[in-house]
Amino acid sequence: MTAPAPTQLLPALQGPEPVPTLASFGPPRLLAGLDEVPRMDRVAHLARHGGLPQLSPQELVALAEDIDLRGRGGAGFPFARKLTAVMDGMKRADGKGAVVVNGSEGEPSCLKDTALLLHAPHLVLDGALLAAEALGAQEVALGVTRKDVEESVRRAIAERGPVRPALRVTLLTERFVTGEGSAMTNGLGGGPGLPSGRKIRSSERGLNGVPTLLSNTETYAQLAVAARLGALGYRNVGLPAEPGTLLLTVAGSMVVEVPYGVSLSRVLALCGMDQGQGVLIGGYHGTFVSATDALTATLSREALADYKAVLGAGAVLPLPYDTCPAGETVRVAQWMGAESAGQCGPCVLGLPALAEELARAVRGGGEGALDAVRARMRAVEKRGACSHPDGTARFVASALGAFPEEFERHAQGFGCGRPVTGALPVTGHQSPPAATPPPSPAAAAPPQERLLVDWTLCRGHGLCADVVPGIVKLGPDGYPERASMPLPARMRRRAQLAVRRCPALALRVQGGN
């Protein structure tokens, strides 16, 4: 397949948070019209794309099957199967159901869904409403984590006027695990926005306990495009087995729309880059492709499987020659450890320990330190309340496999002499809106609560360490290491449970409001 000539699209919507530059190969679909206007309002959207057809449930399933539509949030689950599962769930739930758009991008290397919701929000709303109307769902809810994205979606909802089913958008806490399915539905339902830890499909019990069609922002936009083009029109780009286009975030800053089957080297060239020392594909739960393989790799599920890689959430991160691969890996591993939801030991304890062992190895800890890293990876795999520990371990393992000589030299104390430039971004999007003034001293945050141990009562039962892992750490004698421990707000309920369960009544919570 010969890719069309690239078309540059203009960056838009400047603000306090990172805004992607947009580009595409040939005539864009999801990004259509954005070379003319910075944001497609309702009028511009209809002028560009036209009205949205109505589809029956059977027609919608058939369309998704004919174009082999897969979820674009990471797992790549067949959308038709998800639709069918929700339809079956709604039959058992007396017709109750909901549609959820997962607009959370907790990973700093991903901006494609942000780009859609900032620049082309009506395309996403079209796809969600198309699915909701076909299913007979009572509500469409969008979960986002950036204030500017929330404002763009609210504006788009207002531009549509009253619709049925109802549309709403909710600003959720920005963290890596917010986009996990149960965390998203919990947050949209008014809960803490954390993974439930239970293996319950959203098609059976999702938003507010009803069967829920939950998919990624881009998935719904692709559905809206396919409904207008029809299966044959949608399939006229891409590959026979993987038709259509996809959005990629390249180097954490540029969002590109490309057809399936395009070569990775052409995408990087479009963005003014090359493969460098290697390319991380799929984001921080993804896989490194070597510099040699990156020259010939094509972007499709089948082709990337040869490198044990997946497109995941569409992040493509080339590692430039001037940065240290080992140091970049440590930096990401430390960030991933800090992004724990605080719900299970493998995440709360295991990931920071993995990052610590990795840092020790890179500082010259010797071969034994690398062995300790591998042991830490094995200790967290398949033991978490969600996939975060597994994905983090996979990222570290991939880095060790892609850059073995780098890690060996660092472990032996030789290093590489290169700085860590931050080519793999870890800062997230945490800038406040420009109009928000800094808090005055009177409005300062209340003092943080602490979990206290009364040594005169403590008998070293150790139950507290099981109930609040990561807060209470036991020393070699089986007693807590400290008598006073900072207590994050998200752990308050578990700390109170530990207070009630302590057989010696030796715990209490102090401070805060």
Helices and strands as residue ranges (DSSP letters): E 6-8, E 21-25, H 42-49, H 57-66, H 79-92, E 98-103, H 112-119, H 121-135, E 139-144, H 147-160, E 166-171, G 176-179, H 181-188, G 207-209, E 212-216, H 217-234, E 245-250, E 254-259, H 264-270, E 278-281, G 283-285, E 287-290, H 291-294, H 301-305, E 315-318, H 325-338, H 345-345, I 346-350, H 351-362, H 367-380, H 388-402, H 404-411, G 441-443, E 450-453, H 463-467, E 484-486, G 489-491, H 492-501, E 507-510
